Amino acid sequence: MKHELVRLAQAIDWPVLEERFGAVYSDGPACRRCRPGNRPRERLVRLAKRAGLDLQQTYVRFGKLALIKQQRYAHAKQFKRADKALRSSR
C-alpha cells in the first residue's frame, strides 16, 4: 500500500520499540486520566517528517479541537462522552 501511515509503520523498527517500551506500556485497560490525546498524532507527524514522508493530512485543527472537547467532557465528569470524543480523534 502507498498510504503514508503504512509506509511509516513499515519504516519503524518494531522489535526495538517493544524492547524499550514494552515494560513501561501495557495493553491493559488504562485509567481515564492517563489516556493520550493530541500527543501521539504530533509524534506521528514528527516521525513522518524525519523519515522523509510527505503526509497529505496532519489533522492539526481536528486533533486540537477533539482534545479540547474530550477534556471538557472529562472535567464535567461525562466520561462516556469523553471516551467517544477521544475515539473520534484516533
PyRosetta script that sets phi, psi and omega in degrees:
from pyrosetta import init, pose_from_sequence

init()
pose = pose_from_sequence("MKHELVRLAQAIDWPVLEERFGAVYSDGPACRRCRPGNRPRERLVRLAKRAGLDLQQTYVRFGKLALIKQQRYAHAKQFKRADKALRSSR")
pose.set_psi(1, 153.6)
pose.set_omega(1, -177.2)
pose.set_phi(2, -108.9)
pose.set_psi(2, 11.2)
pose.set_omega(2, 178.8)
pose.set_phi(3, -66.4)
pose.set_psi(3, 146.2)
pose.set_omega(3, -175.1)
pose.set_phi(4, -60.8)
pose.set_psi(4, -42.8)
pose.set_omega(4, -177.9)
pose.set_phi(5, -69.3)
pose.set_psi(5, -31.5)
pose.set_omega(5, 177.5)
pose.set_phi(6, -67.9)
pose.set_psi(6, -42.7)
pose.set_omega(6, 178.2)
pose.set_phi(7, -65.1)
pose.set_psi(7, -37.6)
pose.set_omega(7, 178.5)
pose.set_phi(8, -65.4)
pose.set_psi(8, -42.0)
pose.set_omega(8, 179.2)
pose.set_phi(9, -63.9)
pose.set_psi(9, -32.9)
pose.set_omega(9, 178.2)
pose.set_phi(10, -74.4)
pose.set_psi(10, -27.2)
pose.set_omega(10, -178.8)
pose.set_phi(11, -79.8)
pose.set_psi(11, -20.1)
pose.set_omega(11, -177.9)
pose.set_phi(12, -78.1)
pose.set_psi(12, 138.3)
pose.set_omega(12, 177.0)
pose.set_phi(13, -87.3)
pose.set_psi(13, 91.2)
pose.set_omega(13, -172.1)
pose.set_phi(14, -64.9)
pose.set_psi(14, -40.0)
pose.set_omega(14, 179.1)
pose.set_phi(15, -60.5)
pose.set_psi(15, -36.8)
pose.set_omega(15, 178.8)
pose.set_phi(16, -67.3)
pose.set_psi(16, -41.3)
pose.set_omega(16, 177.8)
pose.set_phi(17, -61.8)
pose.set_psi(17, -44.7)
pose.set_omega(17, 178.4)
pose.set_phi(18, -62.0)
pose.set_psi(18, -40.1)
pose.set_omega(18, -178.0)
pose.set_phi(19, -65.8)
pose.set_psi(19, -42.7)
pose.set_omega(19, -176.3)
pose.set_phi(20, -77.4)
pose.set_psi(20, -41.7)
pose.set_omega(20, -171.7)
pose.set_phi(21, -110.6)
pose.set_psi(21, -0.6)
pose.set_omega(21, -177.9)
pose.set_phi(22, -62.9)
pose.set_psi(22, -36.7)
pose.set_omega(22, -179.4)
pose.set_phi(23, -75.9)
pose.set_psi(23, -27.7)
pose.set_omega(23, -177.1)
pose.set_phi(24, -80.9)
pose.set_psi(24, -46.2)
pose.set_omega(24, -176.5)
pose.set_phi(25, -108.8)
pose.set_psi(25, 132.7)
pose.set_omega(25, 178.0)
pose.set_phi(26, -119.4)
pose.set_psi(26, 170.5)
pose.set_omega(26, 179.8)
pose.set_phi(27, -90.4)
pose.set_psi(27, 8.0)
pose.set_omega(27, -178.7)
pose.set_phi(28, -71.8)
pose.set_psi(28, 172.3)
pose.set_omega(28, -179.2)
pose.set_phi(29, -66.4)
pose.set_psi(29, 132.0)
pose.set_omega(29, -179.1)
pose.set_phi(30, -96.4)
pose.set_psi(30, 153.5)
pose.set_omega(30, 177.2)
pose.set_phi(31, -73.1)
pose.set_psi(31, 158.9)
pose.set_omega(31, -175.4)
pose.set_phi(32, -65.0)
pose.set_psi(32, -32.8)
pose.set_omega(32, -177.6)
pose.set_phi(33, -74.5)
pose.set_psi(33, -20.8)
pose.set_omega(33, -174.1)
pose.set_phi(34, -94.4)
pose.set_psi(34, -2.3)
pose.set_omega(34, -174.6)
pose.set_phi(35, -71.2)
pose.set_psi(35, 141.6)
pose.set_omega(35, -179.9)
pose.set_phi(36, -72.6)
pose.set_psi(36, 153.6)
pose.set_omega(36, 178.4)
pose.set_phi(37, -118.2)
pose.set_psi(37, -97.8)
pose.set_omega(37, -174.3)
pose.set_phi(38, -90.2)
pose.set_psi(38, -19.3)
pose.set_omega(38, -173.8)
pose.set_phi(39, -61.1)
pose.set_psi(39, -43.4)
pose.set_omega(39, 179.8)
pose.set_phi(40, -61.4)
pose.set_psi(40, -37.9)
pose.set_omega(40, 177.9)
pose.set_phi(41, -64.3)
pose.set_psi(41, -42.4)
pose.set_omega(41, 178.7)
pose.set_phi(42, -62.1)
pose.set_psi(42, -42.7)
pose.set_omega(42, 179.5)
pose.set_phi(43, -64.7)
pose.set_psi(43, -40.6)
pose.set_omega(43, 179.8)
pose.set_phi(44, -62.9)
pose.set_psi(44, -42.4)
pose.set_omega(44, 178.2)
pose.set_phi(45, -64.6)
pose.set_psi(45, -40.7)
pose.set_omega(45, 180.0)
pose.set_phi(46, -65.6)
pose.set_psi(46, -42.3)
pose.set_omega(46, 178.0)
pose.set_phi(47, -64.2)
pose.set_psi(47, -37.8)
pose.set_omega(47, 178.5)
pose.set_phi(48, -64.5)
pose.set_psi(48, -40.1)
pose.set_omega(48, 178.4)
pose.set_phi(49, -64.5)
pose.set_psi(49, -42.1)
pose.set_omega(49, 179.5)
pose.set_phi(50, -64.6)
pose.set_psi(50, -34.4)
pose.set_omega(50, 179.9)
pose.set_phi(51, -79.3)
pose.set_psi(51, -6.0)
pose.set_omega(51, 178.5)
pose.set_phi(52, 82.6)
pose.set_psi(52, 19.6)
pose.set_omega(52, 179.4)
pose.set_phi(53, -94.0)
pose.set_psi(53, 135.1)
pose.set_omega(53, 177.7)
pose.set_phi(54, -93.9)
pose.set_psi(54, 115.2)
pose.set_omega(54, 178.2)
pose.set_phi(55, -88.4)
pose.set_psi(55, 135.7)
pose.set_omega(55, 178.5)
pose.set_phi(56, -75.5)
pose.set_psi(56, -36.3)
pose.set_omega(56, 179.6)
pose.set_phi(57, -131.9)
pose.set_psi(57, 136.7)
pose.set_omega(57, 177.7)
pose.set_phi(58, -112.6)
pose.set_psi(58, -8.0)
pose.set_omega(58, 177.6)
pose.set_phi(59, 56.3)
pose.set_psi(59, 38.8)
pose.set_omega(59, -177.7)
pose.set_phi(60, -64.6)
pose.set_psi(60, -54.5)
pose.set_omega(60, -177.5)
pose.set_phi(61, -66.1)
pose.set_psi(61, -44.5)
pose.set_omega(61, -178.3)
pose.set_phi(62, -62.8)
pose.set_psi(62, -42.3)
pose.set_omega(62, -178.7)
pose.set_phi(63, -64.1)
pose.set_psi(63, -42.0)
pose.set_omega(63, 179.5)
pose.set_phi(64, -64.1)
pose.set_psi(64, -46.9)
pose.set_omega(64, -178.4)
pose.set_phi(65, -65.9)
pose.set_psi(65, -39.2)
pose.set_omega(65, 179.0)
pose.set_phi(66, -64.8)
pose.set_psi(66, -38.5)
pose.set_omega(66, 178.7)
pose.set_phi(67, -66.9)
pose.set_psi(67, -42.1)
pose.set_omega(67, 178.7)
pose.set_phi(68, -62.2)
pose.set_psi(68, -43.2)
pose.set_omega(68, 179.3)
pose.set_phi(69, -61.7)
pose.set_psi(69, -43.8)
pose.set_omega(69, -179.4)
pose.set_phi(70, -63.2)
pose.set_psi(70, -41.0)
pose.set_omega(70, -179.3)
pose.set_phi(71, -67.3)
pose.set_psi(71, -36.7)
pose.set_omega(71, 177.6)
pose.set_phi(72, -64.2)
pose.set_psi(72, -44.1)
pose.set_omega(72, 178.9)
pose.set_phi(73, -63.5)
pose.set_psi(73, -42.9)
pose.set_omega(73, -178.6)
pose.set_phi(74, -65.6)
pose.set_psi(74, -37.8)
pose.set_omega(74, 179.3)
pose.set_phi(75, -65.3)
pose.set_psi(75, -34.0)
pose.set_omega(75, 179.1)
pose.set_phi(76, -83.8)
pose.set_psi(76, 7.4)
pose.set_omega(76, -179.6)
pose.set_phi(77, 61.0)
pose.set_psi(77, 31.6)
pose.set_omega(77, 175.0)
pose.set_phi(78, -102.2)
pose.set_psi(78, 73.1)
pose.set_omega(78, -168.1)
pose.set_phi(79, -71.0)
pose.set_psi(79, -31.8)
pose.set_omega(79, 178.4)
pose.set_phi(80, -66.2)
pose.set_psi(80, -41.6)
pose.set_omega(80, 176.8)
pose.set_phi(81, -67.3)
pose.set_psi(81, -36.1)
pose.set_omega(81, 178.6)
pose.set_phi(82, -64.3)
pose.set_psi(82, -41.3)
pose.set_omega(82, 178.1)
pose.set_phi(83, -63.9)
pose.set_psi(83, -39.8)
pose.set_omega(83, 179.3)
pose.set_phi(84, -65.6)
pose.set_psi(84, -41.2)
pose.set_omega(84, 178.6)
pose.set_phi(85, -65.3)
pose.set_psi(85, -36.5)
pose.set_omega(85, 179.4)
pose.set_phi(86, -68.9)
pose.set_psi(86, -40.2)
pose.set_omega(86, 178.5)
pose.set_phi(87, -64.6)
pose.set_psi(87, -33.9)
pose.set_omega(87, -179.3)
pose.set_phi(88, -70.3)
pose.set_psi(88, -20.7)
pose.set_omega(88, -178.5)
pose.set_phi(89, -88.1)
pose.set_psi(89, -8.7)
pose.set_omega(89, -178.0)
pose.set_phi(90, -85.0)
pose.dump_pdb("model.pdb")
